[in-house]
Amino acid sequence: MLSQKISRKVLTGTIVSNKMDKTVVVKVERKFPHPKFKKVVKRTKKYKCHDEENKCLVGDVITMVEVRPLSKEKRWSLVSILRTKTVAG
């Protein structure tokens, strides 16, 4: 058998909610030109992401990768935290 590495989808987004156990909600924003008018349009979508150690906070920017289905809606897993939200004090 040939050993081929499967490339998985990788997304970057911002944590919107971390109220669930081992799960965070991530908002991913994408920009694309409108097909007819060519104006750059923003679209956002929310994904549920697995956070095994509950270390993400609201406002953190993370990278997540697509994995096998972990629950009814959860198909993404946390890879790394790119930027943490700093608390002004």
N, C-alpha and C positions, 0 to 999 in steps of 0.2 A: 504494500500500500504506500502511496505517496503521502509524505507528511507535509501538509500545507498549513500555514498559520492563518487562522480565520481573523480577518480584520473586523473589529466591532465598531459600532457607531459611538462617537464621543461627543458630548455636548458640554457647554459651559453656561452656567446660570447663577442666579441669585436666590438665596434661601428666603422663602416667604413665610413658612411656618415650620416649627419644630415641636409641636405639641404632642405628636404621636410617639410611641415608644419605638426606637430604632428606625424611624421613618421621617424624612423631611420632604417638604413640598418646594420644588425648585421652579422659578420662573425663567424661561429661556426666551430671549428676544432675537428675532431674525429680521434682517432688512433685505429688501429686494426691489428692483425697479418694477413699477406697474407696467403690465404688458402693453397697454395702449398709450398711456399718458407719460410714461417714463419717469414719473416722480418716484423718489425712494419712499417706500412704505414700510412701516414697522408693524410687525405682528408678534404677539406674545402667546406662549402656551405654557401650561403648568404640568409638571411631571412629578410623580412620587418616586423618591429615591431612597435606597436602603443605606442607613447610617448605623453600622454595627455598634459603634462605641458611644453614640449619642454626643458627639463632640462638636457638631455644627450649631451655630447660633443664627438667629434671624439677621439678615444683612450680609452674611458671608458669601463670597463668590467661590464657587466650587467647580470641579470637573467631574463628570460622571460618565460611566460607560454602560452600554446596553448588555444585559445578562438574561438568563432564562427567567421565565415568569416566577416571581417570588410570592405573589399574592394576586388577587383579582385585578388590581390596577398598578402594581409595582413591578417594573421591568428594568430599572436602572439601579446602579450601585455606585457609591461614592469612591472616587479615585484619590482626589487630593483637594485640600482647601487652598485656593490661590491667594485669597485676601480675606482677612478677618475684619469684622466691623469693630472699629475702635470706639470705646465709650469715652465721651468727653467728660472730664472731671475736673 
